[in-house]
């Protein structure tokens, strides 16, 4: 091997070593770095939740016409202290109308007004009524 080839091999090796150092310094994330980033993200999300969280919620109401409404949720949260609105997750609702027909609603999320029972279902909403099945992004129910 002559001197010129030795210099070329040395330069290529030096470039590869420098590239490796830069990669490990700036782009490679060790598992401890990933875990610490996830912990920071979870702590930020926890701070954002300033409301009151309630588990296994069920509200029942009946209107003056004799229609019956039940809404259940795995979890709900009041965002403000004096708010009448509860934000629910994993929601199911059953409406029994005066003529004995039943409407079933389910969604990932809902916004329920505890005063007037108006409900906004959103995120993967399914509605079953008689032989009909409706899938939507959001459905609003007003009383």
Number of C-alpha atoms within 10 A of each C-alpha: 5 6 7 9 10 10 11 11 11 12 12 11 12 12 12 12 12 11 12 12 13 12 12 11 10 8 9 12 12 9 9 9 11 11 12 11 12 12 12 12 11 12 11 11 11 10 8 9 12 13 13 12 14 14 12 12 14 14 13 14 14 15 12 6 8 12 17 17 19 16 22 19 23 14 18 25 18 18 16 12 9 7 10 14 19 22 19 27 23 16 23 23 20 18 20 16 16 11 8 10 11 17 16 17 21 23 25 16 22 26 20 21 16 15 8 12 22 15 21 17 28 20 16 14 20 20 18 15 13 9 5 8 11 10 14 13 11 15 19 11 10 10 10
